[in-house]
Amino acid sequence: VYNFLVCFWSGIFLPHSNQISQALVCRLRYVPRYRDDVEEVRRLAGYLNEKTEEYGTEVYVCASSHNINNGILANAYAPESFNSMKHLLPQADIDLRDGFSVNFLDAGIVCTEDFIDDGSGYITRGNEHTIIFLRDELENKDSPIGRHYECLEEFSLNNYYPSTVKVWRKVSEWEASDYQYLIDYYDDVFPEYPELFSDRIQEYVYQKSEEKQ
């Protein structure tokens, strides 16, 4: 309203009013984004809710892209609901900001995303080392991590690009050697940031051992 009144009066009383009006009123037009895979996103959210209830556990989203992340799942049924996921754990998106999230270790259900790995789909390029590493570990049944998980279902998304979201279930508990494998990995990849990675895992293992006593 303010811009309209300014432009109206300037058009009557001020010289070069057309230039003033153009400066005050933005001529850019924005088209709202629309996902044509909304139903698949909602089907995924519903499936995760079903499985977390069935197995009495929580879900960790090991993905941070324009196709799938915590926010997308939480808002799958927006605007009717902005809390679509009942048992969604906080995730770590950016390596050197968030570090390693032990929520991944607690989760009985994990989501990963497969797509052409040129980095274009990630929200913050080059800062998702952990997300890629854990995804690849779950795919590898011979790895100390992957041997504890099975793939329950796959979902096809296509927002910015086509990708496959896989839902994994933890079918066996980690052993001491598995945690040490993870600690050694982060000591090698991020040796200068133990407080963000390996120290957190060691503290997690210690707390779990204390709980068992």
Residue frames as qw, qx, qy, qz and C-alpha x, y, z in Angstrom:
[[0.000, 0.887, 0.462, 0.000, 0.00, 0.00, 0.00],
 [0.320, -0.777, 0.099, 0.532, 2.80, 2.39, 0.88],
 [0.384, -0.155, 0.593, 0.690, 4.59, 1.79, -2.42],
 [0.219, 0.603, 0.690, 0.335, 1.33, 2.27, -4.32],
 [0.097, -0.932, -0.297, 0.183, 0.61, 5.64, -2.66],
 [0.375, -0.613, 0.302, 0.627, 4.16, 6.87, -3.21],
 [0.345, 0.079, 0.687, 0.635, 4.05, 5.94, -6.87],
 [0.127, 0.751, 0.631, 0.147, 0.55, 7.46, -7.29],
 [0.143, -0.935, -0.132, 0.296, 1.45, 10.84, -5.80],
 [0.404, -0.470, 0.445, 0.647, 4.85, 10.95, -7.47],
 [0.376, 0.343, 0.705, 0.493, 3.13, 10.38, -10.80],
 [0.054, 0.888, 0.447, 0.099, 1.06, 13.52, -10.23],
 [0.213, -0.970, 0.009, 0.117, 3.45, 15.95, -8.58],
 [0.506, -0.615, 0.453, 0.401, 7.04, 14.86, -9.36],
 [0.522, 0.679, -0.404, -0.320, 9.02, 15.03, -12.59],
 [0.371, 0.401, -0.837, -0.035, 10.52, 11.86, -13.98],
 [0.680, -0.258, 0.422, -0.542, 7.93, 9.96, -11.95],
 [0.933, 0.210, -0.219, -0.192, 8.16, 6.91, -14.17],
 [0.512, 0.454, -0.635, 0.358, 11.79, 6.41, -13.14],
 [0.271, -0.378, 0.599, -0.652, 10.88, 6.76, -9.46],
 [0.858, -0.041, 0.126, -0.496, 8.02, 4.27, -9.78],
 [0.854, 0.309, -0.419, 0.007, 10.27, 1.71, -11.44],
 [0.266, 0.457, -0.680, 0.508, 12.83, 2.06, -8.67],
 [0.423, -0.272, 0.527, -0.685, 10.24, 1.62, -5.92],
 [0.870, 0.088, 0.236, -0.423, 8.20, -1.23, -7.36],
 [0.365, -0.341, 0.832, 0.243, 9.95, -4.51, -8.07],
 [0.658, 0.396, -0.271, -0.581, 9.24, -5.86, -11.55],
 [0.149, 0.277, -0.948, -0.040, 10.61, -9.33, -10.87],
 [0.817, -0.129, -0.065, -0.558, 8.10, -12.15, -10.83],
 [0.101, -0.348, 0.916, -0.171, 8.58, -15.36, -8.89],
 [0.760, -0.055, -0.455, -0.462, 6.84, -18.63, -9.65],
 [0.667, -0.467, 0.481, -0.325, 6.28, -20.90, -6.61],
 [0.146, 0.353, -0.915, -0.129, 8.21, -24.16, -6.75],
 [0.853, -0.037, 0.108, -0.509, 6.12, -27.26, -7.18],
 [0.210, -0.341, 0.915, 0.052, 7.20, -30.84, -6.59],
 [0.732, 0.128, -0.365, -0.561, 5.66, -33.41, -8.85],
 [0.570, 0.061, -0.809, 0.128, 6.77, -36.19, -6.49],
 [0.346, -0.412, 0.378, -0.754, 4.83, -34.98, -3.43],
 [0.896, -0.168, -0.077, -0.403, 2.77, -38.16, -3.23],
 [0.833, 0.170, -0.460, 0.256, 5.94, -40.27, -3.16],
 [0.137, 0.420, -0.513, 0.736, 7.40, -38.08, -0.40],
 [0.607, -0.320, 0.231, -0.690, 4.20, -38.56, 1.59],
 [0.947, -0.005, -0.283, -0.152, 4.26, -42.28, 0.95],
 [0.582, 0.313, -0.557, 0.503, 7.82, -42.36, 2.29],
 [0.181, -0.397, 0.440, -0.785, 6.86, -40.38, 5.41],
 [0.816, -0.207, 0.024, -0.539, 3.91, -42.69, 6.02],
 [0.889, 0.132, -0.430, 0.083, 6.06, -45.78, 5.56],
 [0.347, 0.366, -0.577, 0.643, 8.67, -44.48, 8.02],
 [0.469, -0.351, 0.315, -0.746, 5.98, -43.74, 10.59],
 [0.924, -0.068, -0.175, -0.332, 4.62, -47.25, 10.13],
 [0.799, 0.210, -0.488, 0.282, 8.01, -48.93, 10.53],
 [0.103, 0.415, -0.541, 0.724, 9.11, -46.88, 13.54],
 [0.676, -0.286, 0.210, -0.646, 5.85, -47.84, 15.25],
 [0.943, 0.066, -0.287, -0.158, 6.22, -51.49, 14.24],
 [0.758, 0.179, -0.453, 0.433, 9.79, -51.81, 15.50],
 [0.529, -0.811, -0.210, 0.135, 9.52, -49.34, 18.39],
 [0.640, -0.176, 0.112, 0.739, 12.42, -47.22, 17.19],
 [0.110, 0.859, 0.050, -0.498, 13.33, -43.88, 15.62],
 [0.746, 0.530, 0.258, 0.309, 14.49, -42.84, 12.16],
 [0.327, -0.659, 0.235, 0.635, 17.68, -41.04, 11.14],
 [0.642, 0.751, 0.155, -0.008, 17.83, -39.36, 7.73],
 [0.571, -0.418, 0.396, 0.585, 21.35, -39.76, 6.39],
 [0.412, 0.488, 0.506, 0.580, 20.70, -37.42, 3.46],
 [0.086, -0.716, -0.200, 0.663, 20.79, -33.66, 2.96],
 [0.260, 0.091, 0.594, 0.756, 19.72, -32.69, -0.53],
 [0.337, 0.096, -0.093, -0.932, 17.06, -30.78, -2.40],
 [0.569, -0.112, -0.699, -0.418, 15.18, -34.06, -2.77],
 [0.764, -0.463, -0.446, -0.054, 15.23, -35.36, 0.78],
 [0.247, 0.321, -0.552, 0.729, 16.22, -34.07, 4.22],
 [0.123, -0.306, -0.787, 0.521, 14.70, -33.78, 7.69],
 [0.216, 0.322, 0.162, -0.908, 12.73, -30.67, 6.85],
 [0.434, 0.098, -0.594, -0.670, 11.14, -32.20, 3.74],
 [0.395, -0.203, -0.896, -0.003, 9.96, -35.24, 5.67],
 [0.077, -0.326, -0.621, 0.709, 8.74, -33.23, 8.66],
 [0.310, 0.424, 0.077, -0.847, 6.67, -31.04, 6.31],
 [0.097, 0.052, 0.898, 0.427, 5.49, -33.81, 3.99],
 [0.024, -0.614, -0.782, -0.105, 1.86, -33.03, 4.80],
 [0.083, -0.429, -0.165, 0.884, 2.16, -29.23, 5.04],
 [0.071, -0.444, 0.329, -0.831, 0.21, -27.03, 5.41],
 [0.751, -0.432, -0.352, -0.354, -2.14, -29.47, 7.16],
 [0.824, -0.545, 0.011, 0.156, 0.72, -30.60, 9.41],
 [0.289, 0.828, -0.435, 0.204, 4.26, -29.36, 10.02],
 [0.332, -0.485, 0.776, -0.228, 5.19, -32.41, 12.06],
 [0.828, 0.199, -0.314, -0.419, 4.50, -35.34, 9.75],
 [0.652, 0.228, -0.695, 0.200, 7.18, -37.57, 11.26],
 [0.714, -0.647, -0.121, -0.238, 6.49, -38.98, 14.72],
 [0.818, -0.483, 0.185, 0.251, 9.95, -40.37, 15.47],
 [0.631, 0.681, -0.051, 0.369, 12.39, -38.27, 13.45],
 [0.684, -0.505, -0.056, 0.524, 15.82, -37.78, 15.03],
 [0.079, 0.938, -0.173, -0.289, 17.82, -34.57, 14.50],
 [0.890, 0.303, 0.120, 0.318, 20.38, -35.01, 11.73],
 [0.384, -0.635, 0.277, 0.610, 23.89, -33.71, 11.04],
 [0.637, 0.745, 0.190, -0.054, 24.04, -32.00, 7.65],
 [0.398, 0.843, -0.290, 0.218, 27.40, -30.26, 7.44],
 [0.836, 0.023, -0.416, 0.358, 30.60, -32.00, 8.53],
 [0.452, 0.122, -0.365, 0.805, 32.57, -29.21, 10.16],
 [0.334, -0.416, 0.065, -0.843, 29.50, -27.52, 11.62],
 [0.821, -0.303, -0.034, -0.483, 27.57, -30.51, 12.96],
 [0.149, -0.471, 0.860, -0.124, 30.24, -33.22, 13.20],
 [0.347, -0.056, -0.919, -0.181, 29.16, -36.83, 13.64],
 [0.592, -0.313, 0.106, -0.735, 25.69, -37.36, 15.07],
 [0.078, -0.138, 0.960, -0.229, 25.39, -40.28, 17.48],
 [0.659, 0.238, 0.285, -0.654, 21.68, -40.26, 16.60],
 [0.632, 0.399, -0.572, -0.337, 22.74, -42.42, 13.68],
 [0.214, 0.227, -0.921, 0.232, 23.97, -45.03, 16.16],
 [0.334, 0.102, 0.679, -0.646, 20.70, -44.95, 18.12],
 [0.612, 0.293, -0.120, -0.725, 18.38, -45.14, 15.12],
 [0.614, 0.032, 0.788, -0.037, 16.76, -48.44, 14.26],
 [0.594, 0.652, 0.450, 0.141, 15.69, -47.06, 10.87],
 [0.275, -0.539, 0.273, 0.748, 17.99, -45.09, 8.53],
 [0.608, 0.741, 0.275, -0.071, 17.26, -43.35, 5.21],
 [0.405, -0.404, 0.433, 0.697, 19.91, -42.84, 2.54],
 [0.549, 0.745, 0.118, -0.359, 19.77, -41.39, -0.96],
 [0.622, -0.063, 0.570, 0.533, 21.37, -42.64, -4.18],
 [0.469, 0.853, 0.170, -0.153, 21.86, -40.34, -7.15],
 [0.705, 0.524, -0.061, 0.474, 24.49, -39.23, -9.64],
 [0.608, -0.669, -0.151, 0.400, 27.18, -38.12, -7.24],
 [0.491, 0.487, 0.071, 0.719, 28.45, -34.92, -8.86],
 [0.288, -0.244, -0.425, 0.823, 27.57, -32.86, -5.80],
 [0.113, -0.260, -0.296, -0.912, 24.90, -30.81, -7.54],
 [0.511, -0.517, -0.598, -0.337, 22.07, -32.20, -5.45],
 [0.526, -0.359, -0.544, 0.547, 23.54, -31.37, -2.07],
 [0.132, -0.951, -0.278, -0.039, 22.42, -28.28, -0.24],
 [0.211, -0.901, 0.355, 0.135, 26.01, -27.46, 0.79],
 [0.855, 0.448, -0.252, 0.074, 28.50, -28.86, -1.67],
 [0.522, 0.486, -0.553, 0.431, 31.64, -30.50, -0.36],
 [0.215, -0.427, 0.564, -0.673, 30.47, -30.66, 3.26],
 [0.864, -0.117, 0.062, -0.486, 28.65, -33.99, 3.29],
 [0.292, 0.459, -0.839, 0.034, 31.54, -36.41, 3.73],
 [0.300, -0.088, 0.839, -0.444, 29.81, -38.26, 6.57],
 [0.712, 0.330, 0.239, -0.572, 26.53, -38.59, 4.67],
 [0.672, 0.515, -0.466, -0.257, 28.27, -40.14, 1.66],
 [0.122, 0.406, -0.879, 0.217, 30.50, -42.36, 3.81],
 [0.448, 0.007, 0.740, -0.501, 27.63, -43.81, 5.85],
 [0.759, 0.411, 0.013, -0.504, 25.49, -44.33, 2.75],
 [0.568, 0.510, -0.636, -0.116, 28.29, -46.30, 1.09],
 [0.079, -0.296, 0.883, -0.355, 28.92, -48.30, 4.26],
 [0.646, 0.141, 0.512, -0.548, 25.28, -49.37, 4.45],
 [0.752, 0.493, -0.230, -0.373, 25.44, -50.51, 0.84],
 [0.426, 0.488, -0.757, 0.089, 28.47, -52.68, 1.57],
 [0.883, -0.356, -0.130, -0.277, 27.43, -55.89, 3.34],
 [0.840, 0.068, -0.342, 0.415, 31.08, -56.74, 3.99],
 [0.122, 0.583, -0.299, 0.746, 31.73, -53.56, 5.98],
 [0.228, -0.116, -0.775, 0.578, 31.69, -53.52, 9.80],
 [0.297, 0.199, 0.274, -0.893, 28.72, -51.14, 9.60],
 [0.545, 0.158, -0.428, -0.703, 26.74, -52.46, 6.65],
 [0.363, -0.004, -0.932, -0.016, 26.56, -56.01, 8.02],
 [0.025, 0.246, 0.737, -0.629, 24.16, -54.77, 10.71],
 [0.390, 0.418, 0.147, -0.807, 21.53, -53.40, 8.32],
 [0.353, 0.287, 0.835, 0.310, 19.05, -54.66, 5.75],
 [0.158, 0.050, -0.257, -0.952, 17.21, -52.64, 3.09],
 [0.338, 0.361, 0.763, -0.416, 13.46, -52.70, 3.66],
 [0.429, 0.751, 0.501, -0.027, 12.14, -50.53, 0.82],
 [0.362, -0.076, 0.284, 0.885, 13.08, -48.06, -1.91],
 [0.230, 0.818, 0.430, -0.304, 11.33, -44.86, -3.01],
 [0.504, 0.297, 0.361, 0.727, 11.85, -42.90, -6.24],
 [0.053, -0.822, -0.251, 0.509, 12.01, -39.12, -5.89],
 [0.494, 0.350, 0.391, 0.693, 12.37, -36.53, -8.63],
 [0.085, -0.897, -0.251, 0.354, 12.47, -32.94, -7.47],
 [0.053, 0.839, -0.368, -0.396, 15.68, -31.35, -8.81],
 [0.310, 0.453, -0.808, -0.216, 16.92, -34.70, -10.16],
 [0.888, -0.146, -0.327, -0.290, 15.90, -38.38, -10.04],
 [0.045, 0.479, -0.788, 0.384, 17.11, -40.29, -7.00],
 [0.732, -0.249, -0.615, -0.154, 16.36, -43.37, -4.95],
 [0.339, -0.569, 0.476, -0.579, 15.77, -43.19, -1.21],
 [0.646, -0.011, -0.763, 0.024, 16.49, -46.44, 0.62],
 [0.603, -0.598, 0.187, -0.494, 15.07, -47.33, 4.01],
 [0.522, 0.272, -0.771, 0.243, 17.39, -49.46, 6.16],
 [0.749, -0.583, -0.037, -0.313, 16.63, -51.35, 9.33],
 [0.006, 0.581, -0.763, 0.283, 19.25, -52.21, 11.95],
 [0.884, -0.097, -0.356, -0.286, 18.98, -55.98, 12.41],
 [0.840, -0.209, -0.350, 0.360, 21.86, -56.58, 14.82],
 [0.357, -0.925, 0.016, 0.128, 23.72, -54.62, 17.49],
 [0.423, 0.776, -0.402, 0.238, 27.11, -53.09, 16.91],
 [0.884, -0.290, -0.184, 0.318, 30.15, -54.66, 18.54],
 [0.419, -0.786, 0.120, 0.438, 33.20, -52.96, 20.06],
 [0.529, -0.106, 0.528, 0.656, 35.23, -53.55, 16.89],
 [0.271, 0.689, 0.547, 0.392, 32.57, -51.81, 14.78],
 [0.185, -0.969, -0.131, 0.096, 32.75, -48.66, 16.89],
 [0.535, -0.561, 0.347, 0.528, 36.55, -48.78, 16.76],
 [0.512, 0.319, 0.570, 0.558, 36.35, -49.01, 12.97],
 [0.084, 0.893, 0.360, 0.256, 34.33, -45.78, 12.95],
 [0.418, -0.864, 0.075, 0.269, 36.66, -44.06, 15.41],
 [0.607, -0.254, 0.465, 0.592, 39.73, -45.01, 13.39],
 [0.413, 0.586, 0.519, 0.466, 38.07, -43.78, 10.22],
 [0.040, -0.966, -0.196, -0.163, 37.40, -40.31, 11.62],
 [0.559, -0.693, 0.229, 0.394, 40.81, -40.11, 13.26],
 [0.583, 0.019, 0.523, 0.622, 42.22, -40.59, 9.78],
 [0.251, 0.653, 0.509, 0.502, 39.85, -38.30, 7.84],
 [0.146, -0.868, -0.074, -0.469, 39.36, -35.50, 10.41],
 [0.709, -0.124, -0.472, 0.510, 42.35, -35.82, 12.78],
 [0.179, 0.211, -0.216, 0.937, 42.24, -32.12, 13.67],
 [0.477, -0.304, -0.019, -0.824, 38.62, -32.26, 14.88],
 [0.285, -0.054, -0.942, 0.166, 38.35, -35.12, 17.38],
 [0.185, 0.207, 0.569, -0.774, 35.77, -33.20, 19.42],
 [0.564, 0.287, -0.123, -0.765, 33.40, -33.28, 16.42],
 [0.754, 0.239, -0.519, -0.326, 33.91, -36.89, 15.45],
 [0.627, 0.102, -0.752, 0.176, 35.94, -39.60, 17.20],
 [0.003, -0.131, 0.641, -0.756, 35.54, -38.17, 20.73],
 [0.623, -0.045, 0.064, -0.778, 31.74, -38.21, 20.34],
 [0.819, 0.070, -0.516, -0.243, 31.75, -41.86, 19.33],
 [0.439, 0.150, -0.752, 0.468, 34.05, -42.81, 22.20],
 [0.245, -0.110, 0.461, -0.846, 31.81, -40.95, 24.65],
 [0.754, 0.000, -0.199, -0.626, 28.77, -42.70, 23.21],
 [0.735, 0.096, -0.670, 0.038, 30.38, -46.12, 23.64],
 [0.190, 0.154, -0.692, 0.680, 31.37, -45.26, 27.20],
 [0.467, -0.085, 0.249, -0.844, 27.86, -44.15, 28.11],
 [0.818, 0.029, -0.382, -0.429, 26.35, -47.32, 26.63],
 [0.599, 0.117, -0.739, 0.285, 28.74, -49.49, 28.61],
 [0.060, -0.138, 0.566, -0.810, 27.83, -47.61, 31.80],
 [0.653, -0.061, -0.031, -0.754, 24.12, -48.17, 31.13],
 [0.799, 0.057, -0.571, -0.179, 24.66, -51.92, 30.90],
 [0.353, 0.179, -0.756, 0.522, 26.34, -52.13, 34.29]]
